[in-house]
Amino acid sequence: MGFMVKLLIAFILVTIGLVLLLMFKNSLTRGVGGKILAFIVLFLLPVMLLAGGVFAHYEKSKSNEFCLSCHAMEPYGKSLNIDDSDYLPAAHFQNNRVPQENACYTCHTSYTMFGGLKSKLEGLKHVYVYYLGNIPDKIELYEPYENRGCLYCHDGARSYEENMMHADMLDELIEDETSCLDCHSLTHNIEELADLKLWRKGEKE
């Protein structure tokens, strides 16, 4: 059980206890101190509980576990273990270039001012489709993948800027005139999974 969950449970128990106290000792609310206590119990604590619940869910929704809980996403999770460094998601995941627990979110969020919020709103749509809608046979991005998602980590990195191919087109990449995926085109490629060897951590060749 995570820290945030334990904290929420503690808040809930404290709130219930204080509500019961006010119910059975309503004389407490006659004084100024009692009114402040009632305000805390009936308004402030519920708001804090709600905010804590939203935050805990928001953090959990960044995890691979959450993203891959939909059966339609399982092949994409499997593709992170393709044993070929030319496959972009696999190379990043297996070499800790992205946080392994949040790999999906790290690459698929939008690195703009409200990018995280936008990603979560799109995530709500995914939840709706999973439970109430029809999951499409072919899953596609909402919009073309922007270089911003790559440059958020790679921009300024020595290995990136000293690469001769990159050095000749740094401005083009920043302006999205040339897509990173024009060269790094091997992504999840789930339709090829059956023919590809998969890597398992700790396994030696």
KAGI-V696821 format. One record per residue. PHI is phi in whole degrees, 0 to 359 (none if undefined). OMEGA is omega in radians with two decimals (* if undefined). D_FIRST is the distance of its C-alpha to the first C-alpha in Angstrom with 2 decimals. Layout:
phi->{PHI PHI}
omega->{OMEGA OMEGA}
d_first->{D_FIRST D_FIRST}
This chain:
phi->{none 288 300 297 295 299 296 296 298 298 300 298 296 297 298 300 299 290 297 298 299 292 293 268 229 294 293 297 274 286 271 298 300 294 295 296 299 298 299 297 290 271 235 295 297 301 296 295 297 298 297 296 295 297 296 298 292 300 293 294 289 275 278 300 304 292 298 271 290 278 300 292 268 305 298 291 294 297 294 292 252 300 272 202 290 284 276 303 299 295 298 290 293 288 254 57 282 228 299 297 286 237 299 301 296 302 270 252 276 253 275 235 304 247 298 298 296 300 297 289 295 294 297 298 297 298 298 299 297 297 267 238 254 249 286 294 296 246 267 233 294 295 209 305 291 273 300 306 297 277 291 305 261 274 299 92 287 301 297 279 284 271 292 299 296 291 302 281 221 304 295 298 291 297 273 62 286 235 273 304 285 298 260 268 271 274 249 284 43 296 292 259 304 298 260 250 282 253 269 237 303 89 275 257 290}
omega->{-3.08 -3.12 -3.10 3.13 3.11 3.14 3.12 3.12 3.12 3.11 -3.13 -3.13 3.10 -3.13 3.12 3.14 -3.13 3.08 3.11 3.11 3.14 3.14 -3.05 3.08 -3.08 3.08 3.14 -3.05 -3.11 -3.13 3.13 3.14 3.13 3.11 3.09 3.11 3.13 3.12 -3.14 -3.06 -3.01 -3.11 -2.99 -3.12 3.08 3.11 3.12 3.10 3.13 -3.14 3.12 3.11 3.12 -3.13 -3.13 3.13 3.13 3.14 -3.14 -3.10 3.07 -3.01 3.04 -3.13 3.14 -3.09 -3.04 3.11 3.05 -3.07 3.14 -3.12 -3.07 3.12 3.13 3.06 3.12 -3.09 3.09 -3.12 3.06 -3.07 -3.13 -3.04 3.09 3.13 -2.94 -3.12 -3.12 -3.13 -3.14 -3.08 -3.03 -3.10 3.09 3.06 3.00 3.08 -3.02 -3.12 -3.08 -3.03 -3.11 -3.09 -3.07 -3.11 -3.02 2.98 -3.14 -3.06 3.04 -3.08 -3.12 -3.09 3.13 3.12 3.12 3.14 -3.13 3.08 3.07 3.09 3.08 3.09 3.12 3.13 3.12 -3.12 -3.11 -3.06 -2.99 -3.06 3.10 3.13 -3.11 3.12 3.13 -3.12 -3.11 3.05 3.10 -3.10 -3.13 -3.11 -3.10 3.11 -3.13 -3.13 3.10 -3.05 3.11 3.12 -2.97 -3.10 -3.13 3.13 -3.10 -3.10 3.12 -3.02 3.13 3.04 -3.00 3.12 -3.14 -3.05 -3.11 -3.06 -3.12 -3.12 3.13 -3.13 3.13 -3.11 -3.12 3.08 3.03 -3.12 3.04 -3.08 3.04 3.11 -3.11 -2.94 -3.14 -3.12 -3.10 3.06 -3.02 3.14 -3.13 -2.99 -3.07 -3.09 -3.05 3.07 3.12 3.13 3.04 -3.09 3.14 -3.13 3.13 3.14 *}
d_first->{0.00 3.81 6.76 8.46 6.50 6.84 10.26 11.20 10.69 12.75 15.26 15.69 16.40 18.76 20.46 21.06 22.41 24.74 25.92 26.86 28.60 30.62 31.50 32.90 34.32 35.70 38.25 35.66 36.17 39.89 39.74 38.61 35.57 34.61 35.06 32.81 30.14 30.60 30.34 27.05 25.60 27.14 26.97 25.12 21.79 21.64 22.54 19.86 17.24 18.75 18.91 15.30 14.33 16.92 15.85 12.17 13.75 16.46 14.38 12.53 16.08 17.26 15.43 17.52 15.05 15.81 19.50 20.02 18.46 22.02 24.30 27.02 25.09 24.55 27.90 27.11 24.02 26.27 28.89 26.79 27.81 31.53 33.41 35.79 35.50 37.67 34.86 33.29 29.62 29.56 31.27 28.88 25.69 26.95 28.37 25.47 27.68 24.72 21.01 20.03 16.61 18.50 21.90 22.70 22.15 23.95 27.07 27.09 26.50 29.71 30.42 32.33 31.91 30.08 29.02 25.27 25.96 28.37 25.93 23.38 26.27 27.28 23.76 24.14 27.35 25.68 23.30 26.48 28.39 25.71 25.66 29.14 31.31 32.88 31.29 34.24 35.45 35.56 32.81 34.28 33.36 34.30 36.68 37.97 35.64 36.75 37.39 35.33 32.17 33.67 35.40 32.35 31.51 34.90 37.32 38.69 37.45 40.35 39.87 40.02 42.95 45.06 44.86 48.40 47.41 45.04 47.50 50.12 48.01 45.55 46.96 46.96 43.29 42.39 44.48 43.09 46.65 45.49 42.12 40.06 39.64 43.41 43.15 39.51 39.76 37.65 34.23 32.06 35.20 33.33 36.70 37.51 34.38 36.23 38.80 36.59 35.17 31.43 29.99 27.28 25.64 27.35 30.23 33.64 36.72}
